Amino acid sequence: MAALSAKTIQNAFLAQHTRNRHGARYPSDFCSLNTRSMHSFQECRLAVADSSAKWLNTTSTLWTSFNKQAGISCNAAQGGTVVCSSEKVEFLKLQNGSDIRGVAVAGVEGEPVNLTEDVTKAIAAAFAAWLLNKKPDGLRRLRISVGHDSRISAHKLQNAVTHGITTAGHDILQFGLASTPAMFNSTLTEDERSHLPVDGAIMITASHLPYNRNGLKFFTSDGGLNKADIKDILERASKIYEESAHNNLKEQGEASKGVVTNVDYMSIYASDLVQAVRKSAGDKEKPLEELHIVVDAGNGAGGFFVDKVLKPLGAVTTGSQFLEPDGLFPNHIPNPEDKTAMKFITQAVLDNKADLGIIFDTDVDRSAAVDSRGRELNRNRLIALMAAIVLEEHPGTTVVTDSVTSDGLTVFIENKLGGKHHRFKRGYKNVIDEAIRLNSIGEESHLAMETSGHGALKENHWLDDGAYLMVKLLNKLAAARTLGSSIGSKVLTDLVEGLEEADVTVEIRLKIDQNHADLKGGSFRDYGESVLRHLENAISKDPNLRKAPVNHEGVRVSGYGGWFLLRLSLHDPVLPLNIEAQSNDDAIKLGLAVLAAVNEFPALDVTALNKFVHQ
């Protein structure tokens, strides 16, 4: 059933949650029609078992009005759930690479809800069907785990996933608030008491996107699903969705055979992280004793790291902030790439005179750190730090990164650390898959990282796990303390000494107008490729610029003491331009070289680039 999203109810909900934004806590499971005591409207479920008939009658007029406007038809089962189905759902538009993303909460102009509960049920059932095809003959009953981050539509979609799986006759383990890496780990953990491992896992998350968005990620013991798998699942879901509209609700209820079990899996997952740090410190019980470490969870799912990981290891954690899950993200965007977010954790480190600061994104598959002096350890610095740690353990190994890493990082990895830098494409799955491919052809790789904070290690099943990355840093701190050192995070900062960094770093997004006549009926992707080919030809005629000899994405060029990369976005009609240089003047020269070439394409919006070069 679609979420309760009448404008007046949404406004009442938002008003309540913005009165005391810093003290906001996770919304409860149910809501009242009395707006003075309104809980999260998105959590409301029209289930007669949980609500009185009077409640249902009172809201009938509202639902009739809303559903007519949205093109949704609804039917109430006797004593059961209200089921709604829209006239047409374009399932394939929900695909976002190897994830599913959509709008789950109404209220944002121009963003209609397309990830409804009924759509989610169909997707969950489709995943079960897809998974069943991958299992050995004879296995007909699956066990699937589901967890979610702190988004305000989380419980609603978790219930929808549960319904879709159990109605298909499979069992489900509900983890509640969880991290994306933990969901993958549940396919590997051997624990009969907790009904583990599972055959597949579903994480409900939309990473750092706004509060009204949500999505799903899928895992098996082989890792995250790829683009082709997601397309397959969405095609199956479309058929299931259409067929369910013609089925009798009573028959669907009778067919439901799955069992639902609640499991505190985050405690199991966190315990494994704790043991990893203790092992690195010679099995010392509290290897981080007296170290002051602050965490910023950004009101996402990462708050567990304080109580379940750092405190058992003996760390002091006073000054940690935004640990309470709140899907409105009232303090800052939970994104280690975001400048405001990094300012918050940096200030927390300085204010509390902490040894280290740690920040996670919403679902904890990305992270970054801050040293005791307030120096940010993210993007190129974090990759350099992880490369230094991994190359100590695996000398000469190849480090795979995305395409926007700096020239200075290449010099650092290859000249100082003695490794090999393999710069590939944007997209964490692309980077991880490339590292796996290199290993398969005999080129050893133990680390795959994006500047976004996604990082995966071979030793950790190639899972991009923000918490595990931070554990690798904690291992270095713990080892130093075991040896009697009291230098705190300096042991980490020293590892990236010598990394050359640009003084000017710029990213400009050049949007393609898909309705412009210059596209001549073609796709934005074809148009973007034409822009890149033209730029490549123009660069070849400029003696001050040199095209990168090895490049897997877009056009990368060095010159004027810096470099630029113009590439086509993986999903959107946008050409992102990254520029790094040692001075603003040199950065402008690189920008002018790009502008001279792309100015010939009228469907390309170069306003931001013009503004930069004429500042």
C-alpha positions in Angstrom: 0.0 0.0 0.0 1.3 3.5 -0.8 2.5 5.6 2.1 0.1 8.0 3.7 1.3 11.2 2.0 -1.5 13.8 2.0 0.2 17.2 2.0 -1.3 18.3 5.3 -0.2 15.2 7.1 3.3 15.5 5.7 3.6 19.1 6.8 2.4 18.2 10.3 5.1 15.4 10.4 7.9 17.7 9.2 6.8 20.5 11.5 7.1 18.2 14.5 10.5 16.9 13.5 12.0 20.3 12.8 11.2 21.9 16.2 14.1 20.2 17.9 16.1 18.8 15.0 19.3 18.1 17.0 17.3 16.1 19.5 15.2 14.2 16.9 15.0 10.4 17.4 14.0 7.6 15.2 10.2 7.6 14.5 8.0 5.0 16.1 6.2 2.3 14.2 2.7 3.7 14.3 0.9 7.0 13.8 -2.1 8.8 15.1 -4.5 10.9 13.0 -4.2 13.5 15.7 -1.5 15.7 14.2 -0.5 17.0 17.7 0.9 13.6 18.5 1.8 12.6 14.9 4.5 10.0 14.5 6.2 9.4 11.2 3.4 9.4 8.6 5.4 7.1 6.4 5.3 4.4 9.0 1.5 4.1 9.0 0.1 0.8 7.8 -3.6 0.3 7.2 -3.8 -3.1 8.8 -7.1 -3.9 10.6 -5.2 -6.2 13.0 -3.3 -3.1 14.3 -6.0 -0.5 13.9 -9.7 -0.1 14.8 -12.5 -0.1 12.2 -13.2 3.5 13.2 -9.7 4.5 12.3 -10.1 2.9 8.8 -13.5 4.6 8.3 -12.1 8.0 9.3 -9.3 7.8 6.7 -11.4 6.4 3.8 -12.2 9.8 2.4 -8.6 10.9 2.4 -7.4 7.7 0.8 -10.1 7.8 -1.9 -9.1 11.4 -2.8 -5.3 10.7 -2.8 -5.6 7.5 -4.8 -7.7 9.1 -7.5 -5.1 11.8 -7.9 -2.2 9.3 -8.0 -4.0 6.8 -10.4 -4.1 4.1 -7.7 -6.8 1.6 -7.0 -7.2 0.0 -3.6 -9.0 -3.0 -2.2 -9.4 -4.0 1.4 -9.2 -7.6 2.4 -11.6 -8.8 5.1 -9.8 -8.2 8.4 -6.5 -7.8 6.5 -4.3 -5.5 4.5 -5.4 -2.8 2.1 -3.7 -3.5 -1.2 -3.2 -0.8 -3.8 -1.9 -1.1 -7.4 -1.1 1.6 -9.9 -2.2 1.4 -13.5 1.4 1.1 -14.8 4.8 0.9 -13.1 8.0 1.3 -15.1 10.1 -1.1 -13.1 13.3 -0.7 -15.2 13.4 3.0 -14.4 14.1 2.0 -10.8 17.5 0.5 -11.8 20.5 2.6 -10.7 23.5 0.5 -11.9 23.7 -2.5 -9.5 21.2 -1.0 -7.1 17.5 -0.1 -7.1 16.6 3.5 -6.3 13.3 5.3 -6.2 11.1 7.8 -4.4 9.4 6.3 -1.4 7.9 9.3 0.3 5.7 11.9 -1.3 5.9 15.7 -0.8 8.8 16.8 -3.0 7.6 18.6 -6.0 8.3 16.8 -9.3 9.2 13.6 -7.6 6.2 11.3 -7.6 6.4 8.1 -5.5 7.5 5.1 -7.6 8.9 2.8 -4.9 5.6 1.9 -3.2 5.0 -1.0 -0.9 3.3 -3.0 -3.6 6.3 -2.4 -6.0 8.7 -3.4 -3.2 6.7 -6.6 -2.5 7.0 -7.6 -6.2 10.7 -6.8 -6.3 11.3 -8.9 -3.1 9.4 -11.8 -4.6 11.3 -11.5 -7.8 14.6 -11.6 -5.9 13.5 -14.8 -4.3 12.6 -16.3 -7.7 15.9 -15.2 -9.1 17.8 -16.6 -6.2 15.9 -19.9 -6.4 17.1 -20.3 -10.0 20.7 -20.0 -8.7 20.4 -22.7 -6.1 20.9 -26.4 -6.6 18.0 -28.6 -7.8 15.7 -29.6 -5.0 16.1 -26.5 -2.9 12.7 -24.9 -2.8 12.6 -23.0 0.5 15.0 -20.1 1.0 16.1 -18.1 4.0 16.6 -14.4 3.2 17.7 -11.5 5.5 16.5 -7.9 5.3 17.8 -4.8 7.0 17.5 -1.1 6.6 19.2 2.2 7.3 17.6 5.1 9.2 15.4 6.4 6.3 11.9 7.4 7.2 10.4 4.9 4.8 12.5 2.1 6.1 10.0 0.2 8.3 7.3 0.4 5.6 9.6 -1.1 3.0 11.0 -3.7 5.3 7.4 -4.9 5.9 6.8 -4.9 2.2 9.9 -7.0 1.6 8.9 -9.4 4.3 5.4 -9.8 2.8 6.9 -10.4 -0.7 9.3 -13.0 0.5 7.0 -14.9 2.9 4.1 -14.9 0.5 6.4 -16.6 -2.0 6.8 -19.3 0.6 10.3 -18.4 1.9 11.6 -17.6 5.4 12.9 -14.2 6.4 15.2 -12.8 9.0 14.5 -9.2 10.0 17.7 -7.4 11.2 16.1 -4.0 11.6 18.6 -1.1 11.6 21.7 -2.5 9.9 24.6 -1.6 7.7 24.9 -2.7 4.1 28.2 -4.6 4.7 26.5 -6.5 7.6 23.8 -7.7 5.2 26.4 -9.2 2.9 28.2 -10.8 5.9 24.9 -12.5 6.9 25.3 -14.7 3.8 28.7 -15.9 5.2 28.3 -16.1 9.0 28.0 -19.6 10.3 25.6 -19.4 13.3 22.9 -22.0 13.6 21.3 -20.3 16.6 20.7 -17.2 14.6 19.6 -19.2 11.5 22.7 -18.2 9.6 24.0 -18.1 6.9 21.2 -16.9 4.7 20.8 -17.7 1.1 20.4 -14.1 0.1 20.2 -10.6 1.7 18.4 -7.4 1.0 19.5 -4.0 2.3 17.0 -1.1 2.2 19.0 2.1 1.6 19.5 5.0 -0.7 23.0 5.9 0.7 23.2 9.7 1.2 20.3 10.7 -1.0 17.5 12.9 0.4 15.0 11.7 3.0 12.2 11.0 0.4 14.4 8.4 -1.5 15.0 4.8 -0.8 16.2 1.7 -2.6 17.4 -1.9 -2.3 20.7 -3.7 -2.6 21.0 -7.4 -3.0 23.6 -9.9 -1.9 24.5 -13.6 -2.1 27.6 -15.3 -0.7 29.3 -14.3 -4.0 28.8 -10.6 -3.2 26.6 -7.9 -4.6 24.5 -8.4 -7.6 25.5 -6.8 -10.9 23.6 -4.7 -13.4 22.4 -7.6 -15.5 21.1 -9.3 -12.3 19.2 -6.2 -11.3 17.6 -5.9 -14.8 16.5 -9.6 -14.6 15.0 -9.1 -11.2 13.1 -5.9 -12.2 11.7 -7.7 -15.3 10.5 -10.5 -13.1 9.0 -8.0 -10.7 7.1 -6.3 -13.4 5.4 -9.6 -14.3 4.7 -10.5 -10.7 3.2 -7.1 -10.1 0.9 -7.4 -13.1 -0.2 -10.9 -12.2 -0.8 -10.0 -8.6 -3.4 -7.4 -9.6 -5.6 -10.3 -10.9 -5.1 -12.6 -7.9 -7.7 -13.0 -5.2 -6.4 -11.5 -1.9 -7.6 -14.4 0.2 -5.8 -16.9 -2.0 -2.6 -14.9 -1.6 -3.0 -15.1 2.2 -3.4 -18.8 2.1 -0.3 -19.2 0.0 1.9 -17.5 2.5 4.1 -20.1 4.3 7.2 -18.1 5.2 8.4 -17.7 8.8 9.6 -14.3 10.1 12.4 -14.3 12.7 13.9 -11.2 14.3 17.7 -11.4 14.7 20.1 -9.0 16.4 22.7 -9.5 13.7 24.5 -6.2 14.2 25.9 -7.5 17.5 27.2 -10.6 15.7 28.8 -8.5 13.0 30.3 -5.9 15.4 31.8 -8.7 17.5 33.7 -9.9 14.5 35.2 -6.4 14.0 36.2 -6.3 17.7 37.9 -9.7 17.4 39.8 -8.5 14.3 41.3 -5.6 16.2 42.2 -7.7 19.2 43.9 -10.3 17.0 46.0 -7.6 15.4 47.1 -6.5 18.8 48.2 -10.0 20.0 44.8 -10.8 21.5 44.9 -7.9 24.0 41.4 -7.3 25.4 41.4 -3.5 25.3 44.1 -2.5 22.7 42.6 1.0 22.3 42.6 1.8 26.0 43.0 5.6 26.6 42.8 6.4 22.9 40.2 9.1 22.3 38.2 8.4 19.2 35.0 10.3 18.1 32.5 9.0 15.6 30.0 11.0 13.5 27.3 8.7 12.2 25.4 11.5 10.5 22.1 10.1 12.0 22.5 7.0 9.8 23.1 3.4 10.7 26.7 3.8 11.9 26.0 4.6 15.6 26.7 1.0 16.6 30.4 1.5 16.0 30.7 3.4 19.3 29.0 1.1 21.7 29.6 -2.2 20.0 33.2 -1.8 18.6 35.1 1.1 20.1 34.0 0.8 23.8 34.7 -2.9 24.0 38.2 -2.2 22.7 38.8 0.3 25.5 38.6 3.6 23.5 37.3 6.8 25.0 34.4 8.0 22.8 33.1 11.2 24.4 32.3 13.8 21.8 30.9 11.3 19.4 27.9 12.8 17.6 24.7 12.2 15.6 24.6 8.6 16.6 20.8 8.4 16.9 19.2 7.3 13.6 17.1 10.0 12.1 16.0 9.6 8.5 15.5 13.4 8.0 19.3 13.8 8.5 18.9 17.0 10.5 22.5 17.8 11.1 24.4 17.2 7.8 24.3 14.9 4.8 25.8 11.6 5.9 28.5 11.6 3.2 32.3 11.4 3.7 32.7 13.4 0.5 30.6 16.3 1.7 32.5 19.3 2.8 30.0 20.2 5.5 30.0 16.7 6.9 33.8 16.7 7.1 33.8 20.1 8.9 31.5 18.6 11.6 33.8 15.6 12.3 36.9 17.8 12.1 35.5 20.2 14.6 34.5 17.4 16.9 38.1 16.1 16.9 39.5 19.5 17.7 36.9 20.4 20.3 37.4 17.1 22.2 41.2 16.9 21.6 40.6 13.4 20.2 43.3 11.2 18.7 41.1 10.2 15.7 37.7 11.0 14.2 35.7 8.6 12.1 32.7 9.4 9.9 30.3 7.1 8.0 27.8 7.5 5.3 24.2 6.4 5.9 24.5 2.7 5.4 28.2 2.4 6.5 29.6 1.1 3.2 31.7 4.3 3.0 33.9 6.1 5.6 36.6 8.6 6.2 38.8 9.8 9.1 40.3 12.9 10.6 43.7 12.9 12.5 44.4 14.6 15.8 45.4 17.8 14.1 42.2 18.0 12.2 43.6 16.8 8.9 41.0 15.1 6.8 41.8 11.5 5.7 39.4 11.1 2.8 39.4 10.9 -1.0 43.0 10.6 -2.3 44.5 10.7 1.2 42.4 7.8 2.4 43.3 5.7 -0.6 47.0 6.6 0.0 46.6 5.5 3.6 44.9 2.2 2.8 47.4 1.6 0.0 50.3 2.1 2.5 48.7 -0.4 4.9 47.9 -3.0 2.3 51.3 -2.7 0.6 53.1 -3.4 3.9 51.1 -6.6 4.0 51.3 -7.4 0.3 54.4 -5.8 -1.3 54.1 -4.9 -5.0 50.3 -5.5 -5.2 48.1 -3.5 -7.6 45.8 -0.9 -6.2 42.7 -0.3 -8.3 40.9 3.0 -8.1 38.3 5.1 -9.9 39.1 7.5 -12.7 39.2 10.8 -10.7 42.2 10.0 -8.5 45.1 12.4 -8.7 48.4 12.1 -10.5 50.0 12.6 -7.1 48.4 9.4 -5.8 49.9 7.4 -8.7 53.4 8.8 -7.9 52.9 7.9 -4.2 51.7 4.4 -4.8 54.3 3.5 -7.4 57.4 5.5 -6.4 57.2 5.6 -2.6 55.2 2.4 -1.8 56.5 0.2 -4.6 53.0 -0.8 -5.7 51.1 -0.5 -9.0 48.3 2.0 -9.5 45.6 0.8 -11.9 43.2 3.7 -12.5 39.9 2.5 -13.8 36.3 3.8 -14.1 33.9 5.5 -11.7 31.4 3.3 -9.9 32.5 1.2 -6.8 31.2 -2.0 -8.5 33.3 -1.3 -11.6 36.4 -0.8 -9.4 35.8 -3.9 -7.4 35.0 -6.1 -10.4 38.2 -4.8 -12.1 40.3 -5.9 -9.1 38.7 -9.3 -9.2 39.3 -9.5 -12.9 43.0 -8.6 -12.5 43.4 -11.4 -9.9 41.7 -13.9 -12.3 44.4 -13.2 -15.0 47.3 -13.4 -12.6 47.8 -9.8 -11.6 47.7 -9.7 -7.8 45.4 -7.0 -6.3 44.4 -6.7 -2.7 42.7 -3.2 -2.6 40.0 -1.6 -4.7 38.9 2.0 -3.7 36.9 4.9 -5.0 37.5 8.5 -3.9 33.9 8.5 -2.7 35.0 6.3 0.3 34.0 2.9 -1.0 36.9 0.6 -0.3 37.1 -3.2 -0.7 39.8 -5.6 0.3 40.5 -9.1 -1.0 40.8 -10.4 2.6 37.3 -9.2 3.3 35.6 -10.9 0.3 35.9 -7.8 -1.9 33.1 -6.1 0.2 33.0 -2.3 0.3 32.8 -2.0 4.1 33.3 1.4 5.7 33.5 -0.1 9.1 36.1 -2.6 8.0 38.3 0.1 6.5 38.2 1.9 9.8 39.1 -1.4 11.6 42.3 -1.5 9.4 43.2 2.0 10.8 42.4 0.8 14.3 44.7 -2.1 13.8 47.6 0.2 13.2 46.7 2.3 16.3 46.3 -0.9 18.4 49.6 -2.3 17.2 51.4 0.9 18.0 50.0 1.0 21.5 51.0 -2.6 22.0 54.5 -1.6 21.3 54.2 1.2 23.9 53.8 4.1 21.5 51.6 7.0 22.6 51.7 9.0 19.3 48.0 8.5 18.6 46.9 9.0 15.0 50.4 10.3 14.0 51.1 6.7 13.2 48.5 7.0 10.4 49.5 10.5 9.3 53.1 9.4 8.9 52.0 6.7 6.4 50.8 9.3 3.9 53.8 11.6 4.3 55.0 12.5 0.8 51.7 12.3 -1.0 51.7 15.2 -3.5 48.4 17.1 -3.4 47.0 19.8 -5.7 46.3 23.2 -4.2 43.2 23.6 -6.5 40.6 20.9 -7.0 37.5 21.6 -9.0 34.5 19.6 -10.2 32.1 21.1 -12.7 29.1 19.3 -14.1 28.2 20.1 -17.7 24.6 19.1 -18.3 23.2 17.9 -21.6 19.8 19.2 -22.6 18.0 16.1 -23.9 15.3 18.2 -25.6 17.8 20.3 -27.6 17.5 20.1 -31.4 21.2 19.4 -31.6 20.7 15.9 -30.3 18.8 15.2 -33.5 16.7 12.5 -31.9 19.7 10.7 -30.5 20.5 9.7 -26.9 22.3 11.9 -24.5 24.9 9.1 -24.3 25.7 9.3 -28.0 25.9 13.1 -27.8 28.2 12.9 -24.8 30.5 10.5 -26.6 30.6 12.9 -29.5 31.8 15.7 -27.2 34.5 13.5 -25.8 35.8 12.5 -29.3 35.9 16.1 -30.3 37.8 17.1 -27.2 40.3 14.3 -27.8 41.0 15.5 -31.3 41.4 19.1 -30.1 43.8 18.1 -27.4 46.1 16.3 -29.8 46.8 19.7 -31.5 47.8 21.5 -28.4 51.5 21.1 -27.5 50.9 22.1 -23.9 48.6 19.2 -23.2 49.3 15.4 -23.1 46.6 12.8 -23.2 47.0 10.0 -20.5 48.7 7.0 -22.2 46.4 4.6 -20.3 42.9 5.6 -19.5 39.7 3.7 -19.2 37.1 6.4 -18.9 36.5 9.7 -20.7 39.4 12.0 -21.7 42.2 12.5 -19.2 44.8 15.1 -20.0 47.9 16.5 -18.2 49.3 20.0 -18.6 50.1 23.3 -16.9 51.3 21.4 -13.8 47.9 19.6 -13.4 45.4 17.5 -15.1 41.7 17.3 -16.1 39.3 14.5 -16.8 36.0 14.9 -18.7 33.8 11.9 -18.7 30.2 10.9 -19.2 28.2 10.1 -16.1 27.3 6.5 -15.6 23.5 7.2 -15.3 22.7 10.9 -16.0 22.9 13.3 -18.9 25.9 15.0 -17.4 29.6 15.3 -18.3 31.5 15.8 -15.0 34.8 17.7 -15.4 37.5 17.3 -12.8 40.4 19.7 -12.7 43.5 19.6 -10.3 46.3 22.1 -10.5 48.9 23.8 -8.3 47.5 27.2 -8.8 44.2 28.8 -9.8 45.7 30.3 -12.9 46.8 26.8 -14.1 43.4 25.4 -13.3 41.8 28.1 -15.4 44.1 27.3 -18.3 43.0 23.7 -18.2 39.4 24.8 -18.0 39.8 27.1 -21.0 41.2 24.2 -23.1 38.1 22.2 -22.4 35.8 25.2 -23.0 37.3 25.9 -26.4 36.4 22.4 -27.5 33.0 21.9 -25.9 31.6 25.3 -26.9 30.8 23.8 -30.3 28.0 21.7 -28.7 24.9 23.9 -28.1 23.0 21.2 -26.1 25.8 21.3 -23.5 25.3 23.8 -20.6 28.7 25.3 -20.1 27.5 28.1 -17.7 29.4 26.8 -14.7 32.6 26.3 -16.7 32.3 29.8 -18.2 31.9 31.2 -14.7 35.0 29.3 -13.4 37.3 30.4 -16.2 36.2 34.0 -16.1 36.3 34.4 -12.3 
